[in-house]
Structure formats: C-alpha cells, structure tokens
Amino acid sequence: MLRFTPATVPVTECVIGHQSEQVEAGNPRRVECEIQAIGLGETARWLQAATPGVKVHLSGFLACKSRHSKQLRLHVTMIEFVEGNQNG
C-alpha cells in the first residue's frame, strides 16, 4: 500500500518472492525465498503498480529493517518489468 512520510515522500512496502537455480559446489540448487522490500519516491510508485505474480528485475541494497532489528529488508532503487513472463 502506498503511504507517505511526514516529508510527503511516497513509500511502498511489500514482500518479494525469488525463484532461481544456482550452482553450489558444482551442483545445481533450486533457490526459493521471500524477502521484505521497501521503495521510496518514484520507485515506491512503480512497486505499487506491480501486480502480484508479475516478474521483475530489482536492484537495490540490503539493510536492517530498523536500528533495533537485525531482520534484513531490500531497499529497491530500480525496478524493471519483464515482458511476457507473468506467472499463472
């Protein structure tokens, strides 16, 4: 859900699902996980526009959710929608 900071900066928080196949110790390994994500400014508006199940490429950085939490959250700085690759 799109919200605004007291300084009127748009913010969107969401959960991103990741699925891929990686090579570990020479063997393929299926990786599936979810991570909390947040976008600010224009990125928040683009995240808000993404419908569940749509595939995207994201760039950003990992940071603790707060000063008092060690839980990681992806701060999205770039979002690219992947055409023709919707789940379902």
N, CA and C atoms as an extended XYZ file, in Angstrom:
264
Properties=species:S:1:pos:R:3:atomname:S:1:resname:S:1:resid:I:1 pbc="F F F"
N         0.840       -1.176        0.000 N   MET     1
C         0.000        0.000        0.000 CA  MET     1
C         0.889        1.245        0.000 C   MET     1
N         0.548        2.190       -0.825 N   LEU     2
C         1.305        3.427       -0.926 CA  LEU     2
C         0.954        4.323        0.259 C   LEU     2
N         1.978        4.800        0.934 N   ARG     3
C         1.786        5.757        2.019 CA  ARG     3
C         2.809        6.867        1.840 C   ARG     3
N         2.757        7.838        2.697 N   PHE     4
C         3.664        8.979        2.581 CA  PHE     4
C         4.342        9.260        3.915 C   PHE     4
N         5.619        9.633        3.864 N   THR     5
C         6.345       10.030        5.060 CA  THR     5
C         5.852       11.413        5.478 C   THR     5
N         6.200       11.867        6.681 N   PRO     6
C         5.833       13.231        7.076 CA  PRO     6
C         6.367       14.297        6.107 C   PRO     6
N         7.454       13.972        5.390 N   ALA     7
C         8.009       14.897        4.393 CA  ALA     7
C         7.362       14.696        3.025 C   ALA     7
N         6.255       13.947        2.972 N   THR     8
C         5.452       13.655        1.774 CA  THR     8
C         6.184       12.818        0.712 C   THR     8
N         7.163       12.022        1.128 N   VAL     9
C         7.844       11.104        0.211 CA  VAL     9
C         7.016        9.822        0.126 C   VAL     9
N         6.666        9.366       -1.087 N   PRO    10
C         5.911        8.110       -1.223 CA  PRO    10
C         6.734        6.905       -0.762 C   PRO    10
N         6.064        5.953       -0.098 N   VAL    11
C         6.705        4.737        0.410 CA  VAL    11
C         5.798        3.552        0.104 C   VAL    11
N         6.365        2.479       -0.425 N   THR    12
C         5.634        1.216       -0.608 CA  THR    12
C         6.449        0.105        0.027 C   THR    12
N         5.794       -0.694        0.861 N   GLU    13
C         6.417       -1.871        1.452 CA  GLU    13
C         5.721       -3.097        0.885 C   GLU    13
N         6.491       -4.149        0.610 N   CYS    14
C         5.915       -5.361        0.027 CA  CYS    14
C         6.811       -6.552        0.328 C   CYS    14
N         6.377       -7.722       -0.093 N   VAL    15
C         7.175       -8.939        0.012 CA  VAL    15
C         7.486       -9.398       -1.405 C   VAL    15
N         8.762       -9.649       -1.666 N   ILE    16
C         9.219      -10.077       -2.984 CA  ILE    16
C         9.526      -11.572       -2.920 C   ILE    16
N         8.984      -12.333       -3.850 N   GLY    17
C         9.307      -13.750       -3.962 CA  GLY    17
C        10.421      -13.943       -4.976 C   GLY    17
N        11.375      -14.805       -4.658 N   HIS    18
C        12.505      -15.074       -5.546 CA  HIS    18
C        12.567      -16.568       -5.837 C   HIS    18
N        12.779      -16.917       -7.107 N   GLN    19
C        12.980      -18.301       -7.530 CA  GLN    19
C        14.086      -18.313       -8.573 C   GLN    19
N        15.059      -19.195       -8.375 N   SER    20
C        16.131      -19.324       -9.360 CA  SER    20
C        16.835      -20.657       -9.171 C   SER    20
N        17.727      -20.960      -10.100 N   GLU    21
C        18.598      -22.125       -9.962 CA  GLU    21
C        20.015      -21.602       -9.923 C   GLU    21
N        20.745      -21.967       -8.880 N   GLN    22
C        22.114      -21.528       -8.677 CA  GLN    22
C        23.017      -22.752       -8.677 C   GLN    22
N        24.298      -22.530       -8.901 N   VAL    23
C        25.274      -23.610       -8.834 CA  VAL    23
C        26.050      -23.449       -7.535 C   VAL    23
N        26.047      -24.522       -6.741 N   GLU    24
C        26.779      -24.520       -5.477 CA  GLU    24
C        27.633      -25.780       -5.422 C   GLU    24
N        28.931      -25.614       -5.231 N   ALA    25
C        29.877      -26.729       -5.199 CA  ALA    25
C        29.737      -27.599       -6.441 C   ALA    25
N        29.487      -26.957       -7.593 N   GLY    26
C        29.395      -27.665       -8.860 CA  GLY    26
C        28.064      -28.341       -9.131 C   GLY    26
N        27.115      -28.205       -8.236 N   ASN    27
C        25.808      -28.842       -8.401 CA  ASN    27
C        24.694      -27.801       -8.463 C   ASN    27
N        23.679      -28.054       -9.307 N   PRO    28
C        22.563      -27.116       -9.367 CA  PRO    28
C        21.744      -27.157       -8.072 C   PRO    28
N        21.276      -26.014       -7.658 N   ARG    29
C        20.457      -25.918       -6.451 CA  ARG    29
C        19.302      -24.964       -6.722 C   ARG    29
N        18.093      -25.419       -6.477 N   ARG    30
C        16.894      -24.593       -6.627 CA  ARG    30
C        16.783      -23.696       -5.397 C   ARG    30
N        16.608      -22.404       -5.628 N   VAL    31
C        16.507      -21.431       -4.542 CA  VAL    31
C        15.143      -20.760       -4.625 C   VAL    31
N        14.417      -20.787       -3.529 N   GLU    32
C        13.138      -20.096       -3.414 CA  GLU    32
C        13.097      -19.413       -2.061 C   GLU    32
N        12.759      -18.140       -2.034 N   CYS    33
C        12.662      -17.423       -0.769 CA  CYS    33
C        11.797      -16.182       -0.957 C   CYS    33
N        11.460      -15.579        0.151 N   GLU    34
C        10.736      -14.313        0.159 CA  GLU    34
C        11.526      -13.337        1.014 C   GLU    34
N        11.485      -12.069        0.632 N   ILE    35
C        12.169      -11.040        1.400 CA  ILE    35
C        11.290       -9.792        1.431 C   ILE    35
N        11.297       -9.137        2.574 N   GLN    36
C        10.579       -7.875        2.680 CA  GLN    36
C        11.327       -6.832        1.861 C   GLN    36
N        10.572       -5.952        1.236 N   ALA    37
C        11.182       -4.911        0.404 CA  ALA    37
C        10.480       -3.586        0.665 C   ALA    37
N        11.183       -2.510        0.358 N   ILE    38
C        10.641       -1.164        0.504 CA  ILE    38
C        11.165       -0.310       -0.644 C   ILE    38
N        10.314        0.569       -1.145 N   GLY    39
C        10.715        1.519       -2.173 CA  GLY    39
C        10.275        2.906       -1.761 C   GLY    39
N        11.076        3.891       -2.042 N   LEU    40
C        10.756        5.274       -1.724 CA  LEU    40
C        10.764        6.116       -2.986 C   LEU    40
N        10.018        7.182       -2.961 N   GLY    41
C         9.970        8.094       -4.098 CA  GLY    41
C         9.300        7.466       -5.303 C   GLY    41
N         9.872        7.699       -6.470 N   GLU    42
C         9.298        7.170       -7.713 CA  GLU    42
C         9.290        5.640       -7.723 C   GLU    42
N        10.311        5.033       -7.109 N   THR    43
C        10.354        3.577       -7.022 CA  THR    43
C         9.140        3.042       -6.264 C   THR    43
N         8.691        3.749       -5.236 N   ALA    44
C         7.502        3.341       -4.480 CA  ALA    44
C         6.281        3.290       -5.389 C   ALA    44
N         6.166        4.254       -6.254 N   ARG    45
C         5.012        4.287       -7.180 CA  ARG    45
C         5.066        3.113       -8.163 C   ARG    45
N         6.267        2.760       -8.647 N   TRP    46
C         6.399        1.633       -9.569 CA  TRP    46
C         6.117        0.314       -8.858 C   TRP    46
N         6.595        0.162       -7.631 N   LEU    47
C         6.297       -1.056       -6.867 CA  LEU    47
C         4.794       -1.186       -6.637 C   LEU    47
N         4.149       -0.078       -6.352 N   GLN    48
C         2.706       -0.073       -6.124 CA  GLN    48
C         1.967       -0.514       -7.389 C   GLN    48
N         2.502       -0.188       -8.546 N   ALA    49
C         1.854       -0.525       -9.817 CA  ALA    49
C         2.026       -1.993      -10.197 C   ALA    49
N         2.993       -2.678       -9.589 N   ALA    50
C         3.252       -4.088       -9.919 CA  ALA    50
C         2.149       -4.968       -9.336 C   ALA    50
N         1.580       -5.812      -10.164 N   THR    51
C         0.534       -6.727       -9.695 CA  THR    51
C         1.177       -8.020       -9.204 C   THR    51
N         0.548       -8.686       -8.243 N   PRO    52
C         1.112       -9.945       -7.743 CA  PRO    52
C         1.326      -10.944       -8.887 C   PRO    52
N         2.476      -11.606       -8.885 N   GLY    53
C         2.791      -12.597       -9.901 CA  GLY    53
C         3.574      -12.069      -11.077 C   GLY    53
N         3.665      -10.757      -11.241 N   VAL    54
C         4.419      -10.209      -12.363 CA  VAL    54
C         5.911      -10.346      -12.059 C   VAL    54
N         6.697      -10.693      -13.086 N   LYS    55
C         8.136      -10.846      -12.901 CA  LYS    55
C         8.832       -9.513      -13.125 C   LYS    55
N         9.768       -9.236      -12.241 N   VAL    56
C        10.535       -8.005      -12.314 CA  VAL    56
C        11.996       -8.293      -12.010 C   VAL    56
N        12.855       -7.426      -12.474 N   HIS    57
C        14.258       -7.415      -12.071 CA  HIS    57
C        14.408       -6.216      -11.149 C   HIS    57
N        14.965       -6.451       -9.972 N   LEU    58
C        15.133       -5.387       -8.991 CA  LEU    58
C        16.598       -5.179       -8.679 C   LEU    58
N        16.962       -3.948       -8.397 N   SER    59
C        18.286       -3.612       -7.882 CA  SER    59
C        18.082       -2.776       -6.639 C   SER    59
N        19.037       -2.872       -5.751 N   GLY    60
C        18.954       -2.088       -4.530 CA  GLY    60
C        20.013       -2.539       -3.549 C   GLY    60
N        19.699       -2.358       -2.267 N   PHE    61
C        20.654       -2.743       -1.235 CA  PHE    61
C        19.918       -3.334       -0.046 C   PHE    61
N        20.620       -4.162        0.709 N   LEU    62
C        20.065       -4.765        1.913 CA  LEU    62
C        20.439       -3.913        3.113 C   LEU    62
N        19.482       -3.732        4.007 N   ALA    63
C        19.727       -3.008        5.254 CA  ALA    63
C        18.808       -3.575        6.321 C   ALA    63
N        19.181       -3.379        7.564 N   CYS    64
C        18.334       -3.817        8.665 CA  CYS    64
C        17.019       -3.045        8.622 C   CYS    64
N        15.954       -3.715        9.035 N   LYS    65
C        14.621       -3.112        8.994 CA  LYS    65
C        14.561       -1.855        9.860 C   LYS    65
N        15.254       -1.866       10.988 N   SER    66
C        15.311       -0.693       11.857 CA  SER    66
C        16.586       -0.759       12.689 C   SER    66
N        16.826        0.267       13.470 N   ARG    67
C        18.013        0.273       14.341 CA  ARG    67
C        17.944       -0.825       15.384 C   ARG    67
N        16.727       -1.242       15.713 N   HIS    68
C        16.534       -2.218       16.779 CA  HIS    68
C        16.271       -3.623       16.250 C   HIS    68
N        16.349       -3.831       14.944 N   SER    69
C        16.062       -5.128       14.342 CA  SER    69
C        17.203       -5.529       13.422 C   SER    69
N        17.580       -6.779       13.472 N   LYS    70
C        18.607       -7.298       12.564 CA  LYS    70
C        17.983       -7.960       11.345 C   LYS    70
N        16.653       -7.927       11.243 N   GLN    71
C        15.961       -8.520       10.093 CA  GLN    71
C        16.272       -7.683        8.849 C   GLN    71
N        16.654       -8.378        7.761 N   LEU    72
C        17.020       -7.679        6.526 CA  LEU    72
C        15.808       -7.294        5.705 C   LEU    72
N        15.942       -6.195        4.978 N   ARG    73
C        14.919       -5.738        4.053 CA  ARG    73
C        15.640       -5.182        2.830 C   ARG    73
N        15.096       -5.492        1.640 N   LEU    74
C        15.655       -4.983        0.389 CA  LEU    74
C        15.112       -3.584        0.129 C   LEU    74
N        16.010       -2.614        0.021 N   HIS    75
C        15.633       -1.254       -0.352 CA  HIS    75
C        15.767       -1.162       -1.874 C   HIS    75
N        14.647       -1.154       -2.561 N   VAL    76
C        14.628       -1.186       -4.020 CA  VAL    76
C        14.966        0.205       -4.559 C   VAL    76
N        15.959        0.263       -5.441 N   THR    77
C        16.335        1.529       -6.067 CA  THR    77
C        16.033        1.544       -7.560 C   THR    77
N        15.809        0.339       -8.135 N   MET    78
C        15.493        0.241       -9.562 CA  MET    78
C        14.581       -0.963       -9.763 C   MET    78
N        13.561       -0.776      -10.584 N   ILE    79
C        12.650       -1.867      -10.917 CA  ILE    79
C        12.485       -1.905      -12.429 C   ILE    79
N        12.601       -3.112      -12.991 N   GLU    80
C        12.412       -3.321      -14.430 CA  GLU    80
C        11.400       -4.432      -14.604 C   GLU    80
N        10.304       -4.132      -15.284 N   PHE    81
C         9.275       -5.140      -15.540 CA  PHE    81
C         9.724       -6.024      -16.690 C   PHE    81
N         9.590       -7.359      -16.514 N   VAL    82
C         9.990       -8.337      -17.525 CA  VAL    82
C         8.758       -8.667      -18.350 C   VAL    82
N         8.784       -8.321      -19.628 N   GLU    83
C         7.624       -8.513      -20.502 CA  GLU    83
C         7.368       -9.986      -20.784 C   GLU    83
N         6.090      -10.344      -20.839 N   GLY    84
C         5.681      -11.673      -21.266 CA  GLY    84
C         6.010      -12.784      -20.312 C   GLY    84
N         6.340      -12.479      -19.078 N   ASN    85
C         6.721      -13.512      -18.119 CA  ASN    85
C         5.870      -13.475      -16.866 C   ASN    85
N         4.578      -13.334      -17.000 N   GLN    86
C         3.699      -13.325      -15.831 CA  GLN    86
C         3.374      -14.747      -15.407 C   GLN    86
N         3.391      -15.004      -14.105 N   ASN    87
C         3.048      -16.327      -13.564 CA  ASN    87
C         1.569      -16.592      -13.741 C   ASN    87
N         1.199      -17.884      -13.722 N   GLY    88
C        -0.225      -18.192      -13.738 CA  GLY    88
C        -0.659      -19.026      -14.864 C   GLY    88
